[in-house]
Amino acid sequence: MRILGFVLGSVIWFWVVYSLTMALAQAIKTGIASNSIKKYVYHQQPIKFLLTVLVQFIFWLGMVGWWLNGVWNLLIKLAD
């Protein structure tokens, strides 16, 4: 039962990591990650521009960090 739970959990985790990877790739490919940055012009609205850059940086850093953490945890599980 324990092995079955581990296999099922691993399959679900692979699916989540794969889905996140595809979402990140699609966002970068289509430019969604930079659309809101294009909305504001630095010379006309510097505060809004900088806040948008900061928020997107934190968001994407968190997404990539979460993905790398998942891959790392999976490698640890597979190595045990």
C-alpha positions as CSV (number, residue, x, y, z in Angstrom):
1,M,0.0,0.0,0.0
2,R,2.9,2.3,0.8
3,I,4.6,1.7,-2.5
4,L,1.3,2.2,-4.4
5,G,0.8,5.6,-2.6
6,F,4.4,6.6,-3.5
7,V,3.9,5.7,-7.2
8,L,0.6,7.5,-7.3
9,G,2.1,10.5,-5.6
10,S,5.1,10.5,-8.0
11,V,2.8,10.4,-11.0
12,I,0.7,13.3,-9.8
13,W,3.9,15.2,-8.9
14,F,5.3,14.6,-12.4
15,W,2.1,15.8,-13.9
16,V,2.2,19.0,-11.8
17,V,5.8,19.7,-12.6
18,Y,5.3,19.0,-16.3
19,S,2.2,21.3,-16.3
20,L,4.1,24.1,-14.6
21,T,7.0,23.7,-17.0
22,M,4.7,23.9,-20.0
23,A,2.9,27.0,-18.5
24,L,6.2,28.8,-18.0
25,A,7.4,27.9,-21.5
26,Q,4.1,29.1,-23.0
27,A,4.2,32.4,-21.0
28,I,7.7,33.1,-22.1
29,K,7.0,32.1,-25.8
30,T,3.8,34.2,-26.1
31,G,5.1,37.2,-24.2
32,I,2.5,37.1,-21.4
33,A,5.3,37.5,-18.9
34,S,6.1,40.9,-20.4
35,N,2.7,42.3,-21.5
36,S,2.1,44.3,-18.4
37,I,5.6,45.8,-18.6
38,K,4.8,47.0,-22.1
39,K,1.7,48.7,-20.8
40,Y,3.6,51.4,-18.8
41,V,6.3,53.6,-20.3
42,Y,9.2,54.2,-17.9
43,H,9.5,57.9,-18.8
44,Q,5.8,58.7,-18.2
45,Q,4.9,56.4,-15.3
46,P,8.2,55.3,-13.6
47,I,6.6,54.2,-10.3
48,K,3.9,52.0,-12.0
49,F,6.6,50.6,-14.3
50,L,9.0,49.7,-11.5
51,L,6.2,48.2,-9.4
52,T,5.1,46.1,-12.3
53,V,8.6,44.9,-12.9
54,L,9.0,44.1,-9.2
55,V,5.8,42.2,-8.9
56,Q,6.4,40.2,-12.0
57,F,10.0,39.4,-10.8
58,I,8.8,38.1,-7.5
59,F,6.0,36.1,-9.1
60,W,8.2,34.4,-11.7
61,L,11.0,33.9,-9.2
62,G,8.5,32.1,-6.9
63,M,7.2,30.0,-9.8
64,V,10.6,28.9,-10.9
65,G,11.7,28.3,-7.3
66,W,8.6,26.2,-6.7
67,W,9.4,24.2,-9.8
68,L,13.0,23.7,-8.9
69,N,12.0,22.6,-5.4
70,G,9.7,20.0,-6.9
71,V,12.4,18.7,-9.1
72,W,14.8,18.6,-6.2
73,N,12.4,16.7,-4.0
74,L,11.7,14.3,-6.7
75,L,15.4,13.5,-7.2
76,I,15.8,13.0,-3.5
77,K,12.8,10.6,-3.5
78,L,14.2,8.7,-6.5
79,A,17.7,8.5,-5.0
80,D,16.5,6.9,-1.7
